[in-house]
């Protein structure tokens, strides 16, 4: 539960827009969380509890802690699991506690970043699925991957489109605070610093772009286990002075206003929130052709291959730079809303699913 995390954003978007007279969220996460998320969840009447990351060494202790959690919090109408590799803990215990609605929600189309983790996840995900009685996916690709022949409901990762509507004043304010001039070209990337997000490729591509456009900068929002490795790699490429590492960002909506071009070369994604948000802000977005096409909801986004090296990305990036002067970003929010990605519409669908548990 940290800013910039895809699943965290999904949960918080639904939390903020659901009918608070009828629904309360108690959130459980693994690992660190942002205190402002905790405070916001509590303002809506819920709780945020954090356990350590699940591993083979602590799985039995984790199951004990989750059982104790249910003992303290009492009966739930719904347990909604967004982590497929944790379903064998949460949904199994939920079934034992007679929770009426047990949801498994698919957010990606791969088991893990590495084959070692995938080998671990395959059996525990298969085991955990049997305890769900409702299947949701953020896209067809994510649903087909996890549920295969089982029927599931697609619930698109939606956003409050109005928050991301392009605003020239916010753009000028953010760029001034970050020390960028009017003629600086700001490339950007948002996501955990991990293998899935393919940020070594990102840095290689930016090195080529910077060589052709010396006024270009790369701003990276997010944190993760590859932070120091990626910083060393940027130094080895000679671009360290032109790469800004923001870490986790609270005001991500302002970041979209200030950037010029999003570079998003992920190895895989279910339905990336970042891409939907960027299009709502009218940001020219260059994305890998391995993600689900359901996220390509406007002509602001273009897919590129990641198996042909960085040259296609450099060429497309330079072309995007030349088109910035004539680019009109003001239509992004409406186009994303018209494509069915506004949270005010999809939250009603989620409420309908939740109401199954109380027969209402």
N, C-alpha and C positions, 0 to 999 in steps of 0.2 A: 504494500500500500504506500507507494511513493509517487510523486509527481513525475509524469512522463511515461509511466508504465501503462501498457495497453489495457490489461485487465482491470487495473486500478481505476482508470478513466471510465471504463464501461460501468463498473459498480457505482462510482460516484455520480455519473450522469443519471443512472436510474434512481439512485437514492434521492437526488435533488429534485427530481421531477415526478416521483410517484405520489399517489394520494396519501398524505401523511395522516389523515384521519383513519385510514383503514390498514396501513402497512407500516411496520417498523423493521429496520434491518439491524441485526447483530452481525458484525463482520469478524471473521477469523482469518488471519493471514499468517504467513511463515516468513520470518526474517524481520528486518527493520521496517518502520512505518513513519510517516510524517505526522508530527503532533497536530498540525492544523487539520489533517484528515480526521484524526481521532476526535478533536473538538467539534468538528462539523457533524460527524456521525452522532455524537452525544447530544448535540442541539436538536437533532431530529428524533431523539428518544431512544437511540440504539447504543450499542457498545462496540468497541474495537479491542480484540484480544490477539496477541501475537505469540506464536510458538516458534521454536527454532526450526530451521529447515529439516524436512524429513530425510533420514538416511537409514541405511541398514543397521547402523549402530544404535539408533534411538527410536526405531519404529515402535517397539513395544511400549516404551515410555510415552511416546506421542499418543498412542491409542489409549493409554491410561489417562493421560491429561485430557483428551477429548471426551472420554466418558465422564470424567469429573466436571468438565465444562457443562455437559448436558445435565448433570445432577444439580449444578448451581443455577442454571438458567431455566430449567423446566421444559415444558412441552413446546414444541414448534409445530406450526402448520406446514412449513416448507423448509427444506434444506436444499440450497442452490449451490452446487459445486462447480466452480470455474476451473479447477485444476484436475485434469483427468487422472493424473498419477497420484492424486490424494483421495480419489473416490472410494478406494478400498478401505480407507479409514472412516471418512465422514458418512458416506452413504450406507455403509454396512452398519455402523452404530445407529444411524438414523432409522434404518429398518428395524433394528432391535428395539428401538424406543417408539416404534409405531408412528413415525412421522408420516402423515398421509401422502405428501408430495415430495418426491426425492428427484431433483433435477441434476442431470449431468450436461454441462454446457461446453461444447467444443469450440475452441478458439484458434486452432492451428491444424496444419495438415502433415505434420511430422511428429514422431515420438520424442525427439530430442535433438540437441545440437550435434552430439557425437554418437558414434555407433555403440560405445560402451554404455552411455546413458539410455540409448534406445533399447539395447538388450535387457536392461533392467526394467524399463518402462513397459515393454510389450506385455509381459505376463501380468503385472500388477494392474495395468489399465484394463486388460481383458477381464480380470477378476472383479475389479471395481464396477464395471459396467452392469454386472448382473444385479446390483443393488439399486439401480435407478429405475424409476417407473415413468420418467418423462425425459425426452431427449431434445436438446436445443442446440443449434449451431449458428455461428455468425455468418456463415456462407455455405453454399452448396459444396464447395471443395472441402471445407472443414467438416461438414456433416457426413459426406460420403466417406471421408477418411476414417472417422472415428466410429460411425454407426453402421456403415455399409448397408446391409439389407433392412435394418430396422427403420421404422418410420420416425422422422424427426421434424421439428419445426424450425424454420429459419427466422431468426430474430437479428436483423442487421445491427451492427455496432453503430448506433446513431449518436448525434451530437446536438447541442443547442446551437443551431446554425446562426442565430442572431449574434451570439457572442463572438463569432469569428468573422463577421461581416467586415469587409475592408474599411479601414478608417485611416485617412492620411495623417491626421493629427497624432494618433497613437503611433503610427509608423515613425514620424519625425521625432517624437519623444523617445522611443526605444533606441533608435539609431544614435541619437545625441547622447543618451546615457551610456551606450556602449562605445562611444568614441568614433563612430563611423561618419565619414563625410558623404556628401550627396553623390559623389562619383565612385564611391566604393561599391563593389559588387559582392553581395553577401550570399554565398552558398550556405546551405544548412543541412543538418541531419539531426533527427531526433530518435532516440531509442536506447535501450540498454547496451552497454559496451560489452558485447558478447558475440560469439561466433555467428549466431543466427543473423545478426544485423550487418555482417560483412563489412565492417569498417576499415579493415586493411585495404580492401578493394576501393572503398571510398577515398582513402588517403592517396592511393595511387592515382585515381582519376583526378582528384583535386590538384595533385602535383603537376599534371599535364595542363590543366586549366589555368593554374597560376602562372605557368611558364608563358602561356599565350596572353593572359590577362593579368599583368602584375598588380592591378588594383583590386584583385579579388581576394576575399577572405572566406574561410570556412569556419562556421560556428556549430559546435556539436553540443547538443543538450542530452543529458543522460549520464548514468554512472553504471559501473559493473566491474566484473572480475578482470577485464582486459584493459583497464584504464592505464596502468603504467606501461604495459606492453605497447599499446597504441601510441602513447606519447613518445616512447623511444623510437617507434617506427617513423613518426612524423619528423623527428630530429634527423633520422637517417636519410630521409627524403629531401631534407633541406627546406621544409615548409613550416617548421615549428613556430616561427614568429608570426605566421599568418593563419594559424589554427587556434581558435579560442574554444576552450573546454569549459562549458558553463556548469556542468554537473546537473543535478535535478533542478528543474525550473518551476517555480510556483506560478508565474504569470505567463504560461505558455501561449495564451491567446495573443499577447503583445508580441511575442517572438515571431509568430506567423506574420504579423503586420510588417515587422522590420526586415524580414528576409526577402531575398529576390528569387532564389531558385532552390527548391528542395531536391537533394540527392538522396535516393532511398534504394540502395542496392541489396536489400535483404535476400537471403538465400531462400526463405519461405515465410509466409504469413498466412493467417486465417483470413481476416479482413482487417487490415491495419487502420486503427483510429487516426494515426498521424496523417495518412494520405487523405482521408475524408476531411479532416480538419483543414489541411493545407488547401484543398480545393475550395472549401467554403470561404477561405481567405483570398481566393483568387491567385494562389501561388503557382507559378510554373513548376511542375513536379516531374522529375525523371525517375522512373521506378523500374525495378527488375521485372522481367517477364515471367518470373516464377511465382509471383503472388496471384491471388484470385482476381480475375477480371471484373468481378462484381464491385471492386473498389474503384474502378475507373468510371466515375459517374459524370465527369465533365471533360471538356477538351483542354482543360488546364494541365492534364496529366498525360504522359507519354511513356509507353513501355520500351525498355531496352534490354538486350541480352547481357547476361553476366558470364557466359561461357565463351565469349569472343575477345576477352581482354578489355582494357579500359578505353581503347581508341573510339569505339562508338559513343561512349559516354563523354569523352572530351569533345568530339565533333558536335554531339547534341547539346552539350553545355554551352559551347561557343555560339551555336545558333540561337539558343535561348537567350543568351546575353544580348545578341543583336536585336532580338525582338522585344526587349524590355521597354523600350521607349514607347512602342505602340500598344503595349499590353494594357487591357482594361480589366482591372481586378474587381470591379464593383458588382459583377453579376454572380460571383461564386456562391454566396450564401443561398440565393434563390434557386440556383441550379441544383445544389446539393439537397435542398429541401424538396424541390420538385421530384427528385430521384427517389424520395422515400427515406431519407436518412436524417430526418428531424426527430429528436428525442421525444417531443411532445406527442408524436404519432405512435412511435414504437413502444413507449412506456404503457400506453393503453393496452397493447397486445400482451405485454408482460403481466399487467394486472389481471387480464383475463385468464392467463395460465395459472397464476397464483390462486385465483378464486376457485379453481377446481378443488383445491384442498379443503375448502370450507363449504363446498356445495352452494356457492353463491355467485 
